Amino acid sequence: MLRRFLSGSWAPVLAAVIAMAAAPATGAAQNRPDTTFALPRNALVDITVRSGYLVVRGTDRDDAELRTSGTSYTLKSTNAGVVIGSARAVVSNSFSSTGRRTTTSSRNGDDPRVELTVPRGVRVVINAGRADVELRTIDGDVEVRSSSGDISLSRLGGRAIVETLSGDLLIEDGVGDVRATTSNGDVIVHGLRGAANVHTTSGDVMLSGTSIPQVLIENISGDVTFEGSLAADGRFQLSTHSGDLALRLAEGTRGSLEFFTHTGEITTTIPLTMSGSTAGTASHNRSPGQRFVFGGGGSAQFSISTFNGDVRIERGSNRSTDR
């Protein structure tokens, strides 16, 4: 899993592994820096948390700081890396025995809260379990896997890969490529700069950005909103069963549209010129569709396939922000 984040030659990489578990409520909650340790700017940070709330922030500093409340952990360091782990966790990596163990606890027995500050250039991999995750101001790639916690990401310089069953995903203030897979969680992305690949069952999807090169959305019953523009030769492809689609296209957006549906309808507030029909294909299990051009035509292409979902197209403001 970790090698997907590493390309080219292997530069010296520091791996920080965090595995956290709730500790008994035996004392006052601590809200102070529990420990500070060196962390290179190109480090790979691997975090595992079972429940509670995890916060990861990027800064311009050359070290990392860990604050905890209601969790027990170990910290070991060598010349090759740093490991932070639960007292009950099994860490597969081999490190020397030098280091220390620190324990804090929550007064009320609430779920543990862990806050980690790291150099903003690191790459981050998180296995979150049922924990909520907040991550911001990270320039490296980010990967999050979760079963039911909500995920909030902001001001990302690289790509984001997120897999969750029932948690919601919110990305704000910019991101590169996005790959998101959910069961019934919503996916909301503002400031998209790269390609988006989203797969959902019943969650809603909202994407906004400017000059996006490619969007692929596969959805069963959730509604989908796209706000902004594609690149001059960009591609937008949506496949849904019963979800509705709203396209709010920035001024100047032009291209072609293919619309395949069984009982769905298309409405628009911008001029569409029909340019013919396109035959359905058995491999895509869709009926013959209609082909339109808008804005005078162009290389950007929108392809929309629904069973009974409706489509609305209009001009709208673009919320996306670039870093």
N, C-alpha and C positions, 0 to 999 in steps of 0.2 A: 504493500500500500504506500509506504513512504517513498519508494523510488519514483513514483509518478510525479513527485514534486521536484525531482532532481534531474537536471539535463546537463549535457556536456560533461566535462571532467569533474571528478569529485573534489570539490574544494573542502578545506577543513570545515567540518560541520559539527556543531555542538547540539546534542539532543537533550532536551529537558522533558522528563516524563513525570506527569503528575497523576496520581491515582488517589482519590479521596473518598473517605467514608465517614459517616456521622459518628461522633464520639459521644459518650454519656454526658448528660447535662450535670456537671459537678461544680461549676464555678461561674464567675462573671465572664461575659463575652469580652473578647479582646479585639480592639480596633486600632492596632499599632503595627508598624512594619515588623513582621515576625522574622524575616531574614532578607538579606540582600546578597546577591552573588553575581559574579562576572558572567556575561553572556555575549558572545560575538554578534555583530550585526547581521550576519548571514546564517544564524543558527536555525536549526529545525526544532521547534517546540512541539512535543507530543503530550497531550493532556487527556486523561481519562477521569471522569467524574460520574458518580452513580446518581446523585440527586442534589437538590439545593440550587444554588445560583453561582454561576461562574462568570467573572468579568475579566477580560483581557484587553489591555490598553497598550498602544505603541507610543514610545517617546523617542527623543533624540539622544537619550543617555546610552552609555555603553555597558550598563549592568541591568539586572532584573531585580524586582522587589516583590515579595510575596506576603500578602496579608490574609489571614484566615480567621474564621469565627465558626465554632461548632464542628471542627474537623481535626483529625489526628493525622500527622504525616511524618515522613522521614526525608532527610536531605543528605545525599552523598555526592561527593565531587571527586573527580580525578583530572588529570591533564587532558583526558579525552572527552569529558562531558560531565553533566550534572543530572542526577536523578532525584525527583521529589515524589515520594510514594506513600500510600496509606500504610499504616502499621500492619494491616491485615492483608495488604496486596502482595502479589507475587510479581516481581519485576524480572523479565526474562533477560534483559541486557546484563552484561558482565562488567562490573565496576569494582574498584578497590573498596575496602571497608572504611576508609577515612570519611568523616562526615559527622553529622549530628542529628538528633531527633528532637522535634519540637511539638508540643501538644497544646491546643487551646480548646475551649469548650463553650457552648452556648448556655446562657442562664435559663432560657425558657425551653430548651430542647428543640428550637426551630431548626429547619433544614440549614445545613452549613452554607456559608457564603465564602467564596474564595475570590480574591482579587490579585491579579498578576499583571505587573507592569514590565514590559520588555522593549528592547530596541525595535523601532518600527520596521526595520528591514527584514525581520525574521519571517520564516514560514511557519504556519500553525496548523496542526492536525488535532482535532478534538473528537473524542468519543464521549457523548454527553449523557447517555442513559435517559433518565427522567429529568435531568437538570435543565433549567433555563440558561441560555448562553447570551452574553452581550460581548461583542468584540468590535473594537474601533481603532482607526488610524494604524492599520497594518499595511505595509507596502508589498510584502511577500504574498505568495499564494495561501489561501485558506481552505481547509477541508473540515466539515462538521458532519458527524453522524449522530442522530438522536432518535429515541423511541417516542417520546411524548412531550419533551420540553419545547418552549418557544425559543426562536433564534433571532437575535437582532444584530445586524452587522452594519457598519457605517464607515465611510471614508477609506475604502479599500483601494490599494494601488494595483493589485494583481487580480487573479481570477478567484472565484468562489465555487466550491463544490459542496452541495448540501444534500443529505439524504435523511428524511425523517418520516415517521409514520403518521402522527397526528398533531405535531407541533406546527405553528405558523412560522413563516420566514419573512422577515422584513430587512431589506437592504436599502440604505439611504446614502445620499451624498457621494455617489460614485462607486463604480466597480468595473473591472475588466470583463472577461468572459464569466458567464454564470451557467452552472449545470445544477438543476434542482429536481429532486424526486420526492414526492409526497403522496400520502394516501388521502387524507381529508384535511390537510392543513392548507392555509392560504399562502400564496407566494406573491410578494409585493417588492418590486425592484425599481428604484428611482436613480437616475444618473447612469444608466447602462452605457458603457463605451464599447464593449465587445459583443461577441455572439452570445445568444441565450438558447439553452436547451432545457425545456421544462416538461416534466411528466407528472400529472396529477390524476387522482380519481374523482374526488368530489370537491376539492378546494378551488377557490377563485384565484385568478392570476391577473396581476396588474404589472405591466412593464412600461417604463418610459425612458427615452434616451434620444440622442441625436446621431444621425449617420451610422446607424447600427448595421453591421455587415450581414448578420443572419439571425433569424428567430425561428425556432422550431418548438411548437407547443402541441402536446398530446394530452387530451382532457376528456373526461367522461361526462360529468354533469355540472361542473363549475362554470361560472361566467368568466370571460376573458376580456381585458381591456388593454389596448396598446395605444400609447400616446407618444407622438414624436415623429421621427422620420427614419427611413432606411438610408444606407449609403446609395450612391448613384446606381450601383449594380447589386444592391442588397436583395436578400430573399426573406420573405415572411411566409411560414407554412403553419397552418393550424388544422388539427383534426380533432373534432369533438362530436359527442353524440347529442346531448340535449342542452349544452351550455350555449348562452348567447355571447356574441362578440361585438364589442364597440371599438371601432378604429377612429381615433382622433388624430388626424394627420396634420403635421406642421405645415405652415404656408410654404409653397414651393415644392412640396412633395408631389412627384409625378411618376407614373409607371403603368403597370397593367395588373389586372385582377382576374383570377379564375375562381368561380364560386360553384361548388358542388353541394347539393342538398337533396333530401327526400321531401320534406314538407316545410323546411325553413323558408324565411323571407328575407329580402335585402331592401333596406331603405337608406337613402343618402341625402345629404344637404349640399353635396358638391356634384358637379356635372360628371356623369359617367357616360361614355360612348360605347355602345355594344359593338364588339368587333367579331362576333360569331360565337359558335358553340364549340365545346370540346368534348370528345367522346369519353365516357367513363371506361375504366379498366377493371377487369375482374380481380386483378391483384389488389386493388385498393377498395374493392367492393363499394363503388360509388356510382351514382346515376350520371348521365350526361350533364355537363355543366355549362355555364355561361362565361364568356370572356369579355372583359371591359378594358378600356383605357381611361385614364383620368389625367388632368393637368397637361394635356397635349401629348401624353405618352412618354415613355422613358424605359430605361433598362431595369429599374426596380420592379420586382415581381411579388405579388401577394397571391397565395393559393390557400383557399379556405374550403374545408370539407366538413359538413354537418349532416346529422340525420334530421332533427327537427329544431335545431338551434337557429335563431334569427341573427342577422348581421346589420349593424348600423354604422355608416361612415359619415364623418363630419370633420370640419376643420376645427382644430382646438389648440390651445396653448401647450407648449412643451415644458414640463416641470423639471426635466433633467438638469443636473448641475455637473460641471466638470471641475476636477480638482486642479 
